[in-house]
Amino acid sequence: MYRLDTLKPGGLPPLAVAIGVFDGVHLGHQALLADAREAAAKTGATPAALTFDPHPAAIFAPGRVPPMLGTLEERIALLHRHGAEVVVVASFDRVLAAQTPGEFARRILRDTLQARAVIVGGDFRFGCDRTGDIVALRALGAQEGFAVQVVPPVFVHGVPARSTGIRQMVGGGQMAEATRLLGRPYTLSGMVVHGRKLGRTLGYPTANVESAPAVLVPGAGVYACRVRLEDGTLHRAAVSVGTNQTIAPDAPRTVEAFLMDGFSGDLYDQRMAVEFVQLLRPMLKFDGLDALVAQMARDVDEAAGFLG
């Protein structure tokens, strides 16, 4: 990974560069990366991705910055996984936002990235006040020596693969729908931290996962999930997101995973990745601990049956 502000002209090989925020690296983003690989092969360049951090809304509308579909590190890993040999991260600040479309094309695309091909979506905008559009980019490409390729949106069952729509699905617990647009289950990663330890007293010890504060947490409910541990092993799990309405309804929201198949071990201070597969039920309040424990048993059985 390279930081744009530390690169010198000529510091990278010529690139075929896909440009975007790439939040979630969903199927639409993957289409851009696939075209970047094809363009790189045709032009003798290296396939690359230029992404921005923080989200541009942090500058233009600080009160409306969306929760992200993963950390920057996870985004970079996904960009590499889907074909970007070089990933460049541009710090989105007021200096970058103030550049004219011509300055962006010359200083960043031509001089710093040595772009031979630029691959974008049809709604791509750039430059001060978003005044640069596809027509302007094509004209600047002809002037500065890079080709421009526009990738149409990707639809799955008539639904466009867009980060905004995926956020709504994840927030509403529509994990199967989100999976189709992401091309993989939505994953929430974090460290396992100490919690109230109520689960172990009820016979269902759980790992309390503390995710990054800027990352979207799925809507409240109980989910069938797969959990990947630091050692690479994958485990079936029943995961609750929210507050325990029966015992501590006023406590902070948590993400707690019960690992199945007889798992035992100390997970504290380890990193865990939770892949959300299916919402099983909403969070409920029960009449006492016996009813809660009985429902937890049913949740585990249902999650095990769903995951196979």
Residue frames as qw, qx, qy, qz and C-alpha x, y, z in Angstrom:
[[0.000, 0.888, 0.460, 0.000, 0.00, 0.00, 0.00],
 [0.417, 0.149, 0.012, 0.896, 1.23, 3.50, -0.86],
 [0.039, -0.773, -0.400, 0.492, 0.14, 6.85, 0.52],
 [0.489, 0.751, 0.293, 0.334, -0.44, 9.31, -2.28],
 [0.080, -0.989, 0.090, -0.086, 1.12, 12.22, -0.43],
 [0.582, -0.611, 0.472, 0.256, 4.42, 10.34, -0.01],
 [0.787, 0.299, 0.441, 0.312, 4.79, 9.34, -3.67],
 [0.099, -0.628, 0.322, 0.701, 7.16, 11.11, -6.00],
 [0.701, 0.594, -0.120, -0.376, 6.65, 11.29, -9.78],
 [0.578, 0.504, -0.641, -0.036, 8.15, 8.15, -11.26],
 [0.302, -0.413, 0.758, -0.405, 8.03, 6.31, -7.95],
 [0.718, 0.144, 0.626, -0.268, 5.59, 3.73, -9.34],
 [0.286, 0.034, 0.774, 0.565, 5.48, 1.86, -12.64],
 [0.342, -0.036, -0.333, -0.878, 2.88, 2.98, -15.18],
 [0.266, 0.162, 0.833, -0.457, -0.57, 2.03, -13.92],
 [0.332, -0.352, -0.622, -0.616, -3.99, 1.02, -15.15],
 [0.047, -0.021, -0.652, 0.757, -5.87, 2.46, -12.20],
 [0.307, -0.605, -0.676, -0.287, -9.42, 1.95, -10.99],
 [0.047, 0.231, -0.317, 0.919, -10.63, 4.90, -8.92],
 [0.543, -0.545, -0.425, -0.477, -13.22, 4.99, -6.14],
 [0.451, -0.582, 0.449, -0.506, -13.85, 4.90, -2.42],
 [0.572, 0.154, -0.803, -0.070, -14.38, 1.13, -2.79],
 [0.421, -0.296, 0.579, -0.632, -16.30, 0.83, 0.47],
 [0.832, 0.026, 0.430, -0.349, -17.06, -2.87, 0.81],
 [0.027, 0.405, -0.799, -0.444, -15.30, -3.80, -2.47],
 [0.690, 0.273, 0.540, -0.396, -18.62, -5.20, -3.72],
 [0.690, 0.293, 0.602, 0.273, -19.38, -6.75, -7.11],
 [0.351, 0.925, 0.137, 0.052, -19.55, -3.35, -8.78],
 [0.209, -0.861, 0.442, 0.139, -16.08, -2.49, -7.49],
 [0.679, -0.198, 0.671, 0.223, -14.82, -5.91, -8.50],
 [0.652, 0.638, 0.380, 0.155, -15.96, -5.19, -12.06],
 [0.127, 0.971, -0.203, -0.009, -13.78, -2.04, -12.08],
 [0.451, -0.624, 0.624, 0.134, -10.81, -4.05, -10.86],
 [0.764, 0.187, 0.592, 0.176, -11.37, -6.73, -13.50],
 [0.515, 0.829, 0.160, 0.143, -11.34, -4.07, -16.21],
 [0.147, -0.905, 0.394, 0.062, -8.19, -2.56, -14.70],
 [0.665, -0.289, 0.655, 0.211, -6.48, -5.94, -15.04],
 [0.691, 0.514, 0.464, 0.209, -7.57, -6.17, -18.70],
 [0.247, 0.966, -0.038, 0.070, -6.44, -2.61, -19.42],
 [0.411, -0.743, 0.506, 0.153, -3.09, -3.30, -17.73],
 [0.741, 0.002, 0.618, 0.261, -2.52, -6.34, -19.93],
 [0.565, 0.721, 0.342, 0.209, -3.28, -4.32, -23.07],
 [0.137, 0.966, -0.103, 0.191, -1.12, -1.32, -22.19],
 [0.702, 0.250, -0.450, 0.492, 1.80, -3.00, -20.44],
 [0.201, -0.615, 0.297, -0.702, 0.88, -1.33, -17.16],
 [0.191, -0.027, -0.886, 0.422, 0.34, -2.59, -13.61],
 [0.382, -0.606, -0.570, -0.401, -3.26, -3.02, -12.38],
 [0.222, 0.020, -0.498, 0.838, -3.93, -0.65, -9.49],
 [0.243, -0.758, -0.588, -0.145, -6.60, 0.95, -7.33],
 [0.128, 0.270, -0.242, 0.923, -6.77, 4.52, -6.03],
 [0.407, -0.637, -0.653, -0.051, -8.97, 4.78, -2.95],
 [0.024, -0.617, 0.123, -0.777, -9.76, 7.61, -0.54],
 [0.608, -0.495, -0.570, 0.244, -9.67, 7.83, 3.24],
 [0.334, 0.259, 0.775, -0.471, -11.56, 9.20, 5.05],
 [0.311, 0.591, 0.720, 0.190, -14.84, 9.03, 3.14],
 [0.196, 0.330, 0.210, 0.899, -15.32, 12.28, 1.14],
 [0.365, -0.743, -0.447, -0.338, -18.44, 13.01, 3.19],
 [0.615, -0.495, -0.306, 0.532, -16.13, 13.74, 6.13],
 [0.279, -0.104, 0.109, 0.948, -15.18, 16.96, 4.29],
 [0.149, -0.276, -0.457, -0.833, -18.40, 17.86, 2.49],
 [0.631, -0.467, -0.217, -0.580, -21.01, 16.70, 5.04],
 [0.140, 0.348, -0.813, 0.445, -19.39, 15.74, 8.37],
 [0.525, -0.076, 0.527, -0.665, -22.75, 15.04, 9.96],
 [0.873, 0.268, 0.067, -0.403, -23.65, 12.48, 7.29],
 [0.165, 0.529, -0.827, -0.100, -20.55, 10.30, 7.12],
 [0.892, -0.076, -0.253, -0.367, -21.86, 6.76, 6.57],
 [0.693, -0.462, 0.552, -0.023, -20.65, 3.84, 8.67],
 [0.301, 0.570, -0.688, -0.332, -18.10, 1.94, 6.62],
 [0.958, 0.053, -0.103, -0.263, -18.39, -1.65, 5.41],
 [0.917, -0.044, -0.125, 0.375, -14.97, -2.52, 6.82],
 [0.421, -0.765, 0.140, 0.468, -11.74, -0.96, 7.98],
 [0.343, 0.827, -0.356, -0.268, -9.24, 0.64, 5.61],
 [0.212, -0.463, 0.855, 0.103, -6.90, -2.32, 6.13],
 [0.588, 0.240, 0.765, -0.109, -9.66, -4.76, 5.16],
 [0.544, 0.780, 0.108, -0.291, -10.48, -2.67, 2.10],
 [0.127, 0.747, -0.606, -0.242, -6.86, -2.72, 0.98],
 [0.387, -0.196, 0.901, 0.024, -6.68, -6.50, 1.43],
 [0.617, 0.492, 0.585, -0.187, -9.85, -6.96, -0.65],
 [0.411, 0.837, -0.178, -0.316, -8.55, -4.68, -3.41],
 [0.046, -0.556, 0.811, 0.180, -5.43, -6.82, -3.62],
 [0.522, 0.070, 0.841, -0.121, -7.51, -10.01, -3.53],
 [0.596, 0.637, 0.462, -0.159, -9.53, -8.86, -6.52],
 [0.744, 0.479, 0.257, 0.388, -6.60, -7.98, -8.72],
 [0.086, 0.972, -0.136, 0.170, -5.01, -4.66, -7.74],
 [0.824, 0.074, -0.269, 0.492, -1.27, -5.24, -7.58],
 [0.270, 0.119, -0.252, 0.922, -0.79, -1.66, -6.38],
 [0.237, -0.794, -0.557, -0.051, -3.12, 0.13, -3.95],
 [0.258, 0.239, -0.147, 0.925, -2.73, 3.87, -3.42],
 [0.250, -0.718, -0.614, 0.213, -4.56, 5.60, -0.57],
 [0.160, 0.490, 0.066, 0.855, -5.27, 9.31, -0.99],
 [0.164, -0.397, -0.600, 0.674, -5.95, 11.26, 2.20],
 [0.040, 0.677, 0.532, 0.508, -9.17, 13.05, 1.38],
 [0.295, -0.535, -0.335, 0.717, -8.73, 16.52, 2.82],
 [0.240, 0.872, 0.240, -0.352, -9.55, 20.08, 1.80],
 [0.102, -0.619, 0.535, 0.565, -6.34, 20.40, -0.22],
 [0.241, 0.055, 0.900, 0.359, -7.25, 17.41, -2.36],
 [0.246, 0.666, 0.692, -0.134, -10.88, 18.50, -2.57],
 [0.087, 0.841, 0.030, -0.533, -9.82, 21.95, -3.80],
 [0.314, -0.252, 0.669, 0.625, -7.93, 20.68, -6.84],
 [0.566, 0.452, -0.133, -0.676, -9.47, 21.49, -10.19],
 [0.940, 0.211, 0.250, -0.096, -10.26, 18.57, -12.51],
 [0.624, 0.710, -0.284, 0.164, -7.24, 19.54, -14.62],
 [0.119, -0.697, 0.632, -0.317, -4.92, 19.57, -11.60],
 [0.804, -0.186, 0.509, -0.246, -6.21, 16.16, -10.50],
 [0.900, 0.429, 0.078, 0.002, -5.59, 14.73, -13.97],
 [0.476, 0.748, -0.376, 0.271, -2.13, 16.23, -14.35],
 [0.161, -0.668, 0.606, -0.400, -0.67, 16.06, -10.84],
 [0.675, -0.234, 0.624, -0.318, -2.15, 12.78, -9.65],
 [0.899, 0.295, 0.298, -0.126, -3.12, 10.70, -12.66],
 [0.683, 0.692, -0.184, 0.145, -0.40, 11.73, -15.12],
 [0.173, 0.753, -0.533, 0.346, 2.59, 12.71, -12.99],
 [0.430, -0.473, 0.664, -0.388, 2.30, 10.67, -9.78],
 [0.798, 0.035, 0.558, -0.225, 0.49, 7.53, -10.95],
 [0.010, 0.383, -0.726, -0.571, 1.74, 7.56, -14.56],
 [0.643, 0.308, 0.597, -0.366, -1.70, 6.37, -15.57],
 [0.017, -0.126, 0.754, 0.644, -1.99, 4.71, -18.94],
 [0.358, -0.402, -0.695, -0.477, -5.62, 3.79, -18.31],
 [0.208, -0.077, 0.514, -0.829, -8.20, 5.10, -15.83],
 [0.331, -0.310, -0.847, -0.277, -11.21, 2.95, -14.98],
 [0.180, 0.010, 0.441, -0.879, -14.24, 4.50, -13.25],
 [0.190, 0.498, 0.836, -0.131, -17.96, 4.04, -12.74],
 [0.170, 0.596, 0.514, 0.594, -20.51, 6.08, -14.66],
 [0.293, -0.905, -0.283, -0.122, -21.27, 8.35, -11.68],
 [0.688, -0.202, -0.118, 0.688, -17.62, 9.27, -11.08],
 [0.059, 0.965, 0.092, 0.237, -17.03, 12.92, -10.18],
 [0.736, -0.196, -0.117, 0.637, -13.74, 14.62, -9.38],
 [0.302, 0.357, 0.041, 0.883, -12.16, 17.97, -8.77],
 [0.020, 0.090, 0.399, -0.912, -13.29, 21.03, -6.83],
 [0.520, 0.217, 0.273, -0.779, -17.04, 20.98, -6.11],
 [0.597, 0.174, 0.783, 0.031, -17.27, 17.73, -8.09],
 [0.404, 0.701, -0.080, -0.582, -17.16, 19.72, -11.33],
 [0.138, 0.425, -0.809, -0.382, -15.31, 17.02, -13.24],
 [0.841, 0.136, 0.336, -0.402, -17.46, 14.35, -14.90],
 [0.801, 0.068, 0.541, 0.247, -16.89, 11.53, -17.40],
 [0.542, 0.798, 0.167, 0.203, -16.87, 13.93, -20.37],
 [0.071, -0.939, 0.327, -0.080, -14.21, 16.07, -18.70],
 [0.681, -0.450, 0.566, 0.116, -12.18, 13.01, -17.71],
 [0.800, 0.362, 0.408, 0.252, -12.16, 11.70, -21.29],
 [0.355, 0.910, -0.021, 0.214, -11.03, 15.09, -22.60],
 [0.310, -0.835, 0.451, -0.053, -8.29, 15.33, -19.98],
 [0.825, -0.164, 0.519, 0.151, -7.21, 11.77, -20.72],
 [0.711, 0.605, 0.228, 0.276, -6.79, 12.58, -24.39],
 [0.115, 0.947, -0.192, 0.232, -4.75, 15.63, -23.41],
 [0.386, -0.730, 0.543, -0.154, -2.58, 13.99, -20.74],
 [0.363, 0.456, -0.800, -0.144, -2.06, 10.61, -22.38],
 [0.210, -0.030, 0.935, -0.284, -4.30, 8.12, -20.59],
 [0.345, -0.250, -0.728, -0.537, -7.30, 6.15, -21.82],
 [0.399, -0.096, 0.477, -0.777, -10.60, 6.31, -19.91],
 [0.349, -0.158, -0.883, -0.273, -12.87, 3.31, -19.47],
 [0.476, -0.206, 0.272, -0.810, -16.32, 3.62, -17.90],
 [0.143, -0.056, -0.987, 0.043, -17.77, 0.48, -16.29],
 [0.504, -0.398, -0.337, -0.688, -21.57, 0.14, -16.13],
 [0.501, -0.390, 0.522, -0.569, -23.26, -0.72, -12.83],
 [0.255, 0.060, -0.964, -0.043, -23.56, -4.36, -11.81],
 [0.661, -0.212, 0.057, -0.717, -27.05, -5.69, -11.04],
 [0.092, 0.056, -0.986, 0.127, -27.94, -8.86, -9.13],
 [0.012, -0.524, -0.850, 0.059, -31.57, -9.95, -9.48],
 [0.062, 0.792, 0.403, 0.455, -32.35, -6.41, -10.61],
 [0.451, -0.876, -0.088, 0.148, -30.67, -4.77, -7.60],
 [0.465, 0.767, -0.298, 0.327, -27.60, -2.57, -8.20],
 [0.788, -0.252, -0.293, 0.480, -24.43, -3.36, -6.28],
 [0.093, 0.749, -0.099, 0.649, -23.92, -0.10, -4.40],
 [0.326, 0.081, -0.677, 0.655, -22.42, 0.59, -0.99],
 [0.352, -0.166, 0.214, -0.896, -25.44, 2.64, 0.12],
 [0.801, -0.104, -0.304, -0.505, -27.86, -0.20, -0.57],
 [0.697, 0.043, -0.675, 0.240, -25.60, -2.76, 1.09],
 [0.057, 0.178, -0.553, 0.812, -25.43, -0.63, 4.23],
 [0.604, -0.145, 0.050, -0.782, -29.21, -0.58, 4.38],
 [0.843, -0.010, -0.495, -0.208, -29.34, -4.36, 3.99],
 [0.525, 0.108, -0.682, 0.497, -26.74, -5.01, 6.68],
 [0.142, -0.179, 0.407, -0.884, -28.39, -2.55, 9.04],
 [0.715, -0.071, -0.011, -0.696, -31.70, -4.33, 8.50],
 [0.606, -0.240, 0.742, -0.159, -30.33, -7.82, 8.97],
 [0.836, 0.488, 0.056, -0.243, -30.78, -8.76, 5.29],
 [0.428, -0.597, 0.617, 0.282, -27.59, -10.77, 5.20],
 [0.679, 0.232, 0.651, 0.249, -28.42, -13.04, 2.25],
 [0.410, 0.878, 0.233, 0.083, -29.20, -9.99, 0.09],
 [0.139, -0.916, 0.348, 0.143, -26.00, -8.24, 1.20],
 [0.647, -0.288, 0.653, 0.267, -23.98, -11.39, 0.50],
 [0.668, 0.529, 0.481, 0.206, -25.23, -11.48, -3.10],
 [0.278, 0.953, 0.017, 0.120, -24.07, -7.91, -3.75],
 [0.326, -0.813, 0.475, 0.083, -20.77, -8.21, -1.89],
 [0.722, 0.426, -0.542, -0.062, -19.90, -11.57, -3.41],
 [0.460, 0.080, -0.766, 0.442, -19.14, -12.83, 0.12],
 [0.441, -0.702, -0.554, 0.079, -20.76, -12.69, 3.57],
 [0.062, -0.868, 0.129, -0.475, -20.60, -9.36, 5.37],
 [0.770, -0.105, -0.452, 0.438, -17.75, -9.61, 7.87],
 [0.281, -0.896, 0.101, -0.327, -17.21, -7.71, 11.12],
 [0.752, 0.139, -0.456, 0.456, -13.76, -7.97, 12.68],
 [0.262, -0.815, 0.202, -0.475, -12.46, -6.98, 16.07],
 [0.204, 0.342, -0.809, 0.433, -10.65, -7.94, 19.22],
 [0.642, -0.455, -0.608, -0.104, -12.22, -10.27, 21.79],
 [0.010, -0.478, 0.399, -0.782, -12.60, -8.25, 24.98],
 [0.125, -0.191, -0.859, 0.458, -13.84, -8.94, 28.49],
 [0.362, -0.442, -0.378, -0.729, -17.58, -8.53, 28.94],
 [0.576, -0.453, 0.269, -0.625, -20.05, -9.23, 31.75],
 [0.140, 0.244, -0.958, 0.064, -19.38, -13.00, 31.44],
 [0.653, 0.016, 0.361, -0.665, -23.09, -13.79, 31.77],
 [0.763, 0.300, -0.427, -0.381, -23.04, -16.34, 28.98],
 [0.396, 0.277, -0.853, 0.197, -20.77, -18.75, 30.79],
 [0.277, -0.055, 0.701, -0.655, -23.06, -18.74, 33.84],
 [0.729, 0.264, 0.160, -0.611, -25.92, -19.77, 31.54],
 [0.784, 0.011, 0.609, 0.121, -23.96, -22.53, 29.81],
 [0.638, 0.662, 0.276, 0.281, -23.26, -20.55, 26.64],
 [0.439, -0.603, 0.124, 0.655, -19.90, -18.77, 26.98],
 [0.524, 0.800, 0.252, 0.150, -19.55, -16.08, 24.33],
 [0.554, -0.076, 0.105, 0.822, -16.73, -14.04, 22.85],
 [0.071, 0.896, 0.282, -0.335, -17.42, -10.30, 23.04],
 [0.616, 0.278, 0.321, 0.664, -16.13, -8.76, 19.78],
 [0.085, -0.812, -0.120, 0.565, -15.14, -5.10, 19.85],
 [0.619, 0.510, 0.391, 0.452, -15.16, -3.74, 16.30],
 [0.310, 0.033, 0.059, 0.948, -13.74, -0.47, 14.96],
 [0.128, 0.525, 0.499, -0.678, -16.06, 2.43, 15.85],
 [0.286, 0.461, -0.251, -0.802, -16.48, 3.67, 12.26],
 [0.158, 0.067, -0.910, -0.378, -17.53, 0.25, 10.90],
 [0.643, -0.164, -0.187, -0.724, -21.17, -0.73, 10.42],
 [0.200, -0.074, 0.923, -0.320, -22.55, -3.26, 12.93],
 [0.243, -0.282, -0.802, -0.468, -25.47, -5.36, 11.64],
 [0.496, -0.450, -0.079, -0.738, -28.94, -4.67, 12.97],
 [0.398, -0.328, 0.697, -0.499, -29.93, -6.08, 16.35],
 [0.904, 0.068, -0.132, -0.401, -30.80, -9.76, 16.41],
 [0.671, -0.359, 0.646, 0.063, -29.46, -13.30, 16.62],
 [0.560, 0.646, -0.391, -0.342, -27.54, -14.57, 13.59],
 [0.952, -0.006, 0.238, 0.194, -26.12, -17.76, 12.15],
 [0.146, 0.915, -0.365, -0.095, -22.47, -16.94, 11.49],
 [0.916, 0.100, -0.154, 0.357, -19.08, -18.37, 10.74],
 [0.326, -0.922, 0.202, 0.061, -16.19, -17.13, 12.83],
 [0.791, 0.419, -0.253, 0.367, -12.58, -17.07, 11.67],
 [0.632, -0.740, 0.032, 0.227, -9.92, -17.00, 14.38],
 [0.019, -0.874, 0.432, 0.222, -6.36, -15.69, 14.23],
 [0.466, -0.323, 0.797, 0.208, -5.04, -19.19, 13.54],
 [0.272, 0.229, -0.636, -0.685, -7.18, -19.35, 10.40],
 [0.014, 0.231, 0.972, -0.051, -9.66, -21.90, 11.70],
 [0.380, -0.202, -0.284, -0.857, -13.33, -21.44, 10.85],
 [0.003, 0.183, 0.895, -0.407, -16.10, -22.23, 13.34],
 [0.244, -0.583, -0.609, -0.478, -19.87, -22.23, 13.23],
 [0.150, -0.111, -0.508, 0.841, -21.40, -19.74, 15.65],
 [0.124, -0.789, -0.576, -0.172, -24.61, -18.23, 16.95],
 [0.333, 0.057, -0.140, 0.931, -24.07, -14.50, 17.37],
 [0.093, -0.825, -0.544, 0.121, -26.21, -11.96, 19.18],
 [0.285, 0.263, 0.061, 0.920, -26.04, -8.28, 18.27],
 [0.332, -0.672, -0.262, -0.608, -27.66, -5.76, 20.61],
 [0.207, -0.418, 0.589, -0.659, -28.52, -5.70, 24.28],
 [0.258, -0.181, -0.945, 0.090, -29.79, -8.51, 26.48],
 [0.374, -0.442, -0.198, -0.791, -33.39, -7.37, 27.00],
 [0.766, -0.433, -0.462, -0.107, -33.96, -9.93, 29.78],
 [0.732, -0.346, -0.298, 0.505, -30.90, -9.28, 31.95],
 [0.341, -0.489, -0.007, 0.803, -29.42, -5.87, 31.08],
 [0.421, 0.733, 0.498, 0.194, -31.64, -3.90, 28.69],
 [0.006, 0.996, -0.014, -0.082, -29.79, -0.63, 29.41],
 [0.653, -0.430, 0.409, 0.471, -26.29, -1.99, 28.79],
 [0.176, 0.635, -0.442, -0.609, -24.29, -0.92, 25.72],
 [0.886, 0.373, -0.055, -0.271, -24.85, -2.86, 22.52],
 [0.404, -0.522, 0.732, 0.169, -22.51, -5.82, 22.09],
 [0.755, 0.372, -0.451, -0.299, -21.60, -8.43, 19.48],
 [0.497, -0.434, 0.715, -0.233, -21.30, -11.79, 21.27],
 [0.669, 0.329, -0.585, -0.320, -20.41, -15.05, 19.52],
 [0.759, -0.290, 0.543, -0.211, -21.05, -18.55, 20.86],
 [0.319, 0.493, -0.750, -0.304, -18.76, -20.94, 19.01],
 [0.920, -0.043, 0.063, -0.385, -20.26, -24.38, 18.36],
 [0.857, 0.313, -0.406, 0.043, -18.88, -27.87, 17.81],
 [0.852, -0.426, -0.182, 0.242, -17.43, -28.18, 21.29],
 [0.438, 0.614, -0.219, 0.619, -15.00, -25.28, 20.95],
 [0.594, -0.776, -0.137, 0.162, -13.16, -24.34, 24.13],
 [0.664, 0.141, -0.033, 0.734, -10.25, -22.02, 24.65],
 [0.224, -0.716, -0.192, 0.633, -9.18, -18.54, 25.72],
 [0.473, 0.610, 0.410, 0.486, -9.94, -16.03, 22.98],
 [0.193, -0.932, -0.145, 0.270, -9.31, -12.81, 24.91],
 [0.138, -0.791, 0.344, 0.487, -7.14, -10.27, 23.10],
 [0.433, 0.027, 0.759, 0.485, -7.29, -12.28, 19.88],
 [0.319, 0.310, -0.237, -0.864, -8.70, -10.93, 16.64],
 [0.406, 0.294, 0.862, -0.076, -11.89, -12.53, 15.36],
 [0.228, 0.127, -0.431, -0.864, -13.71, -12.11, 12.04],
 [0.426, 0.311, 0.748, -0.402, -17.46, -12.77, 12.15],
 [0.108, -0.011, -0.673, -0.732, -19.11, -13.66, 8.82],
 [0.466, 0.229, 0.476, -0.710, -22.85, -12.95, 9.04],
 [0.044, 0.050, 0.906, 0.417, -24.82, -15.56, 7.11],
 [0.313, -0.479, -0.670, -0.473, -28.47, -15.36, 8.20],
 [0.295, -0.292, 0.363, -0.834, -30.64, -13.46, 10.67],
 [0.243, -0.188, -0.950, 0.052, -32.48, -15.98, 12.86],
 [0.266, -0.751, -0.604, -0.014, -34.66, -13.74, 15.01],
 [0.000, -0.786, 0.093, -0.611, -34.91, -10.25, 16.53],
 [0.190, 0.158, -0.702, 0.668, -33.77, -9.52, 20.07],
 [0.555, -0.524, -0.495, -0.416, -36.51, -10.41, 22.56],
 [0.223, -0.438, 0.575, -0.654, -37.26, -10.03, 26.23],
 [0.595, -0.139, -0.783, -0.117, -38.06, -13.28, 28.09],
 [0.634, -0.630, 0.008, -0.448, -39.85, -14.01, 31.35],
 [0.727, -0.577, 0.370, -0.035, -36.83, -15.11, 33.35],
 [0.080, -0.630, 0.734, 0.242, -33.56, -16.93, 32.80],
 [0.576, 0.053, 0.816, 0.000, -35.09, -20.36, 32.16],
 [0.603, 0.706, 0.345, -0.139, -37.00, -19.06, 29.16],
 [0.180, 0.878, -0.380, -0.229, -33.89, -17.22, 27.93],
 [0.313, -0.440, 0.828, 0.148, -31.69, -20.33, 28.19],
 [0.641, 0.318, 0.697, -0.052, -34.31, -22.44, 26.41],
 [0.509, 0.841, 0.086, -0.165, -34.39, -19.93, 23.54],
 [0.035, -0.774, 0.595, 0.213, -30.59, -19.85, 23.38],
 [0.525, -0.119, 0.837, 0.101, -30.60, -23.62, 22.92],
 [0.617, 0.610, 0.493, -0.058, -33.09, -23.28, 20.08],
 [0.243, 0.916, -0.212, -0.240, -30.98, -20.51, 18.53],
 [0.244, -0.564, 0.758, 0.220, -27.88, -22.70, 18.54],
 [0.589, 0.181, 0.786, 0.050, -29.75, -25.63, 17.03],
 [0.521, 0.788, 0.294, -0.142, -31.25, -23.43, 14.32],
 [0.097, 0.868, -0.417, -0.250, -27.91, -21.83, 13.51],
 [0.405, -0.344, 0.828, 0.180, -26.23, -25.24, 13.32],
 [0.609, 0.415, 0.676, 0.001, -28.94, -26.55, 11.02],
 [0.407, 0.890, 0.066, -0.192, -28.74, -23.50, 8.77],
 [0.009, -0.806, 0.553, 0.212, -24.94, -23.57, 8.53],
 [0.916, 0.262, -0.278, -0.119, -24.79, -27.33, 7.94]]
